[in-house]
Amino acid sequence: MKVLVTGAEGYIGAVLGPYLAERGHDVSGLDCGFYRNGWLYEDGRRRPPVAAMDIRQVDAADVVDFDAVVHLAELSNDPLGEHDPQLTYAINHRGSLELARACQAAGVSRFVYTSSCSVYGAGSDDARTEASEVLPQTAYARCKVLVERDVQALADERFTPVFLRNATAYGASPRMRFDIVLNNLAGHAWTSGEIKMTSDGTPWRPLVHVEDICEAILLALEAPREAVHNQVFNVGSDEQNYRIREIAEIVAEAFPGCVVTYGPPSADNRSYRVSFGKIRRHLPGFRCRWTADRGARQLREIFESIAMSKEVFNYRAFTRLQQLKYLVATRQIDEQFFFREPTGRAAEA
Ligand SMILES: NC(=O)c1ccc[n+]([C@@H]2O[C@H](COP(=O)([O-])OP(=O)(O)OC[C@H]3O[C@@H](n4cnc5c(N)ncnc54)[C@H](O)[C@@H]3O)[C@@H](O)[C@H]2O)c1
């Protein structure tokens, strides 16, 4: 199958490209390259070619050759969304919708969208299913809800969108993110021997390993149309609904000598438990092969192998918001987050 992965140079994309290619798919990527500087380690895997392009500039001609598009390219977390909500809507909602329209117009038959369990937001401790009410708390999560709604309306006999509401990811990717909970705690445990929680860690946060997300995407691409057509799936496993304090304890276990301290209850009210039964019913091959404990040990092994320093852990490109602020401050991207002309060419003009 000819597959285009948008956001191929991101945290999930850098694992997904080789994952799909190694399973026989003809993969190409598209990415504007916000975090290109952030490469934590070499994994020796062959990566597909990536076109340097913004999703807001893609039209039907750019996708006409593909059987499927996996769409990852968005501003990827809550702090980014709160930083500039209008821009989040422009890229994550309108950009994603226009991309889906281009795919539909071009005859791309499958469109796999990476939504998020953060659409469930806050509320009771009951595990949320795909039929539960959504309660998005941030611009990022509201955009996920809007894209699901608007792209579902495009589904027809030739165009099959699939919506994967991923739990919060963890685990190794060369294009690392240290702004997601388990990876962040592991980085602290390694560089300081200490996890200082600024909150009491009581909120629920389901987790899923980045490779298990890749497996869900693979199955969503390969499944018979009737199993997935216009369906929403939570991606993760019931056993990986953790309270944040449990995640801290699991990480501390994996880093011998690490001490955990807690703070007062947090004002951040995002907390949700999620049910992951539906994906297993519709995609019977799906199961999570990773646990938080194994993922934390995987990270420790990588930190050991590269002797990761505090400077590397704190490098701006591993924290999405810091890197974007840097690109704006250094005028490499404009206020709408489009890359400016390369300085060399601009200077010649
Ligand atoms: N990582 C998680 O915990 C998680 C959980 C649930 C859902 N998701 C979703 O999965 C997707 C990928 O997440 P990730 O963690 O790999 O994020 P990431 O930030 O590491 O990667 C996103 C990639 O998209 C690119 N990109 C962003 N805006 C673009 C644009 N306008 N045009 C072209 N490229 C653009 C970036 O350069 C980056 O390489 C996102 O949509 C995210 O919301 C992630």
The ligand as an SDF file (V2000), in Angstrom:
LIG
                    3D

 44 48  0  0  0  0  0  0  0  0999 V2000
    2.5360   11.8210   21.7370 N   0  0  0  0  0  0  0  0  0  0  0  0
    1.3810   11.6400   22.3660 C   0  0  0  0  0  0  0  0  0  0  0  0
    1.3180   11.4100   23.5910 O   0  0  0  0  0  0  0  0  0  0  0  0
    0.0920   11.7000   21.5980 C   0  0  0  0  0  0  0  0  0  0  0  0
   -1.0830   11.2330   22.2040 C   0  0  0  0  0  0  0  0  0  0  0  0
   -2.2850   11.3290   21.5220 C   0  0  0  0  0  0  0  0  0  0  0  0
   -2.3030   11.8710   20.2450 C   0  0  0  0  0  0  0  0  0  0  0  0
   -1.1540   12.3130   19.6770 N   0  0  0  0  0  0  0  0  0  0  0  0
   -1.2240   12.9220   18.3470 C   0  0  0  0  0  0  0  0  0  0  0  0
   -0.3390   12.2520   17.4720 O   0  0  0  0  0  0  0  0  0  0  0  0
    0.2000   13.1980   16.5270 C   0  0  0  0  0  0  0  0  0  0  0  0
    1.7260   13.1170   16.5440 C   0  0  0  0  0  0  0  0  0  0  0  0
    2.1870   13.3420   17.8720 O   0  0  0  0  0  0  0  0  0  0  0  0
    3.7360   13.4260   18.2020 P   0  0  0  0  0  0  0  0  0  0  0  0
    3.8630   13.1630   19.6520 O   0  0  0  0  0  0  0  0  0  0  0  0
    4.5210   12.6430   17.2400 O   0  0  0  0  0  0  0  0  0  0  0  0
    3.9800   14.9820   17.9610 O   0  0  0  0  0  0  0  0  0  0  0  0
    5.2850   15.7640   17.4460 P   0  0  0  0  0  0  0  0  0  0  0  0
    5.0910   17.1770   17.8440 O   0  0  0  0  0  0  0  0  0  0  0  0
    6.5000   15.0580   17.9040 O   0  0  0  0  0  0  0  0  0  0  0  0
    5.1940   15.5980   15.8630 O   0  0  0  0  0  0  0  0  0  0  0  0
    4.3610   16.3440   15.0530 C   0  0  0  0  0  0  0  0  0  0  0  0
    5.0910   16.5560   13.7380 C   0  0  0  0  0  0  0  0  0  0  0  0
    4.2200   17.2880   12.8800 O   0  0  0  0  0  0  0  0  0  0  0  0
    4.9340   18.3270   12.2680 C   0  0  0  0  0  0  0  0  0  0  0  0
    4.0020   19.4230   12.0110 N   0  0  0  0  0  0  0  0  0  0  0  0
    3.3090   20.1570   12.9130 C   0  0  0  0  0  0  0  0  0  0  0  0
    2.5620   21.0750   12.2940 N   0  0  0  0  0  0  0  0  0  0  0  0
    2.7690   20.9080   10.9670 C   0  0  0  0  0  0  0  0  0  0  0  0
    2.2800   21.5560    9.8120 C   0  0  0  0  0  0  0  0  0  0  0  0
    1.4150   22.5930    9.8900 N   0  0  0  0  0  0  0  0  0  0  0  0
    2.6710   21.1010    8.5990 N   0  0  0  0  0  0  0  0  0  0  0  0
    3.5490   20.0720    8.4830 C   0  0  0  0  0  0  0  0  0  0  0  0
    4.0800   19.4380    9.5540 N   0  0  0  0  0  0  0  0  0  0  0  0
    3.6820   19.8450   10.7730 C   0  0  0  0  0  0  0  0  0  0  0  0
    6.0340   18.7170   13.2280 C   0  0  0  0  0  0  0  0  0  0  0  0
    7.1460   19.2990   12.5680 O   0  0  0  0  0  0  0  0  0  0  0  0
    6.3660   17.3750   13.8820 C   0  0  0  0  0  0  0  0  0  0  0  0
    7.4480   16.7390   13.2250 O   0  0  0  0  0  0  0  0  0  0  0  0
   -0.3410   14.5620   16.9110 C   0  0  0  0  0  0  0  0  0  0  0  0
   -1.4670   14.8560   16.1260 O   0  0  0  0  0  0  0  0  0  0  0  0
   -0.7550   14.3650   18.3540 C   0  0  0  0  0  0  0  0  0  0  0  0
   -1.7910   15.2380   18.7180 O   0  0  0  0  0  0  0  0  0  0  0  0
    0.0500   12.2330   20.3250 C   0  0  0  0  0  0  0  0  0  0  0  0
  1  2  1  0
  2  3  2  0
  2  4  1  0
  4  5  1  0
  4 44  2  0
  5  6  2  0
  6  7  1  0
  7  8  2  0
  8  9  1  0
  8 44  1  0
  9 10  1  0
  9 42  1  0
 10 11  1  0
 11 12  1  0
 11 40  1  0
 12 13  1  0
 13 14  1  0
 14 15  2  0
 14 16  1  0
 14 17  1  0
 17 18  1  0
 18 19  2  0
 18 20  1  0
 18 21  1  0
 21 22  1  0
 22 23  1  0
 23 24  1  0
 23 38  1  0
 24 25  1  0
 25 26  1  0
 25 36  1  0
 26 27  1  0
 26 35  1  0
 27 28  2  0
 28 29  1  0
 29 30  1  0
 29 35  2  0
 30 31  1  0
 30 32  2  0
 32 33  1  0
 33 34  2  0
 34 35  1  0
 36 37  1  0
 36 38  1  0
 38 39  1  0
 40 41  1  0
 40 42  1  0
 42 43  1  0
M  CHG  2   8   1  16  -1
M  END
$$$$
